[in-house]
């Protein structure tokens, strides 16, 4: 199954990023979730090889939803003791990225999934709706509410992070 191996080699980093964001920044959970999805895809490869990326994203969204259903989320402890760096550099981007992940973790699961698929995976509203099994109107409203909530949680920082 060389075709499958090539797909994994080319797309696993992007899919891991999606899983990471869907898991609210829990890298171990994201890796486990992606591995489970890829194992399931291997057995179905002949049927899904025409659109494996779409299948993988939908499977990740479903796996994340199942994960949220199985266990209650534990809130993270705030880092009140963190110091502000005296000079800016690459660490500012790391802090900003961490802030985005933490803010995403505060959102309801469907809202988080919509924002991740729309803005991090650059899917259209229609593709996001298909991946999540909902209507385009739901995607639009969840996007609007999600961005408003991200602005509340992050302030101006959400507008400057890329």
C-alpha positions as CSV (number, residue, x, y, z in Angstrom):
1,X,0.0,0.0,0.0
2,X,2.5,2.5,-1.2
3,X,-0.2,5.0,-2.0
4,X,-1.3,5.0,1.7
5,X,2.3,5.4,2.9
6,X,2.8,8.4,0.6
7,X,-0.4,10.0,1.9
8,X,0.8,9.5,5.5
9,X,4.2,10.9,4.7
10,X,2.8,14.0,2.9
11,X,-0.2,14.8,5.1
12,X,0.5,13.5,8.6
13,X,2.0,16.8,9.9
14,X,-1.1,18.8,8.7
15,X,-3.4,16.2,10.2
16,X,-1.5,16.2,13.4
17,X,-1.9,20.0,13.7
18,X,-5.7,19.6,13.2
19,X,-5.8,16.8,15.8
20,X,-3.8,18.9,18.2
21,X,-6.1,21.9,17.9
22,X,-9.2,19.6,18.1
23,X,-7.8,18.1,21.3
24,X,-7.4,21.6,22.9
25,X,-3.6,21.5,22.8
26,X,-3.1,18.0,24.2
27,X,-0.3,16.7,22.0
28,X,-0.3,13.1,23.3
29,X,-4.1,12.8,22.8
30,X,-3.7,14.3,19.3
31,X,-1.0,11.8,18.4
32,X,-3.1,8.9,19.7
33,X,-6.2,10.2,17.9
34,X,-4.4,10.6,14.6
35,X,-2.8,7.2,14.9
36,X,-6.3,5.6,15.5
37,X,-7.7,7.4,12.5
38,X,-4.8,6.4,10.2
39,X,-5.1,2.8,11.4
40,X,-8.8,2.9,10.5
41,X,-8.0,4.4,7.1
42,X,-5.5,1.7,6.2
43,X,-8.2,-0.9,6.3
44,X,-10.5,1.2,4.2
45,X,-7.9,2.6,1.8
46,X,-9.4,1.1,-1.3
47,X,-12.7,2.7,-0.7
48,X,-11.4,6.1,0.5
49,X,-8.3,6.7,-1.6
50,X,-10.1,9.1,-4.0
51,X,-10.5,11.6,-1.1
52,X,-8.4,10.5,1.8
53,X,-7.9,14.1,3.1
54,X,-11.6,14.7,3.5
55,X,-12.1,11.4,5.1
56,X,-9.3,11.9,7.6
57,X,-10.6,15.4,8.6
58,X,-14.1,14.1,9.2
59,X,-12.7,11.1,11.1
60,X,-10.6,13.4,13.3
61,X,-13.6,15.6,14.0
62,X,-15.6,12.6,14.9
63,X,-12.9,11.1,17.1
64,X,-12.5,14.4,18.9
65,X,-16.2,14.5,19.6
66,X,-16.1,10.9,20.9
67,X,-13.2,11.8,23.1
68,X,-15.1,14.8,24.6
69,X,-18.2,12.6,25.2
70,X,-16.1,9.9,27.0
71,X,-14.6,12.0,29.6
72,X,-15.2,15.3,31.3
73,X,-12.7,18.0,30.4
74,X,-10.3,19.1,33.1
75,X,-9.6,22.9,33.2
76,X,-6.0,24.0,33.0
77,X,-4.4,25.8,35.8
78,X,-3.5,29.4,34.9
79,X,0.2,30.4,34.7
80,X,0.1,33.5,36.9
81,X,3.7,33.1,37.8
82,X,5.0,33.4,34.2
83,X,7.4,36.3,33.6
84,X,7.2,38.7,30.7
85,X,10.3,38.5,28.5
86,X,12.4,41.7,28.4
87,X,13.2,41.3,24.6
88,X,11.0,40.0,21.9
89,X,11.9,37.2,19.6
90,X,10.7,33.9,18.4
91,X,9.2,33.2,21.8
92,X,6.5,35.8,21.2
93,X,5.2,33.6,18.4
94,X,5.3,30.6,20.6
95,X,3.4,32.4,23.4
96,X,0.8,33.7,20.8
97,X,0.3,30.2,19.4
98,X,-0.1,28.8,22.9
99,X,-2.6,31.5,23.7
100,X,-4.6,30.5,20.6
101,X,-4.6,26.9,21.6
102,X,-5.6,27.7,25.2
103,X,-8.4,30.0,23.9
104,X,-9.6,27.3,21.5
105,X,-9.7,24.8,24.4
106,X,-12.2,27.1,26.1
107,X,-14.7,26.9,23.3
108,X,-17.4,24.3,23.0
109,X,-16.4,21.3,20.9
110,X,-18.4,22.1,17.8
111,X,-17.4,25.8,17.7
112,X,-13.7,24.7,18.1
113,X,-14.0,22.2,15.3
114,X,-15.6,24.8,13.0
115,X,-12.8,27.4,13.7
116,X,-10.1,24.8,13.3
117,X,-11.4,23.5,10.0
118,X,-12.2,26.9,8.6
119,X,-9.1,28.9,9.6
120,X,-6.3,26.4,10.3
121,X,-7.2,23.9,7.6
122,X,-8.6,26.6,5.3
123,X,-11.8,24.7,4.3
124,X,-14.7,26.5,2.8
125,X,-18.0,26.8,4.7
126,X,-19.5,24.1,2.6
127,X,-16.5,21.7,3.1
128,X,-16.6,22.4,6.8
129,X,-20.3,21.7,6.9
130,X,-19.8,18.4,5.1
131,X,-16.9,17.4,7.3
132,X,-19.0,18.0,10.5
133,X,-22.3,16.8,9.1
134,X,-24.1,20.1,9.7
135,X,-25.6,22.9,7.6
136,X,-23.7,25.8,6.2
137,X,-25.8,28.1,8.3
138,X,-24.5,26.3,11.4
139,X,-20.9,26.8,10.2
140,X,-21.5,30.5,9.7
141,X,-23.1,31.1,13.1
142,X,-20.5,29.0,14.9
143,X,-17.8,30.9,13.1
144,X,-19.2,34.2,14.1
145,X,-19.8,33.3,17.7
146,X,-16.4,31.5,17.9
147,X,-14.5,34.5,16.6
148,X,-16.3,36.8,19.0
149,X,-15.5,34.5,21.9
150,X,-11.8,34.2,20.8
151,X,-11.7,38.1,20.8
152,X,-13.1,38.1,24.3
153,X,-10.6,35.5,25.5
154,X,-7.5,36.9,23.7
155,X,-8.2,40.6,23.2
156,X,-6.1,42.2,20.5
157,X,-3.7,39.3,20.4
158,X,-6.1,37.2,18.3
159,X,-5.8,39.8,15.5
160,X,-2.0,39.7,15.4
161,X,-1.3,36.0,15.6
162,X,-0.6,34.2,12.3
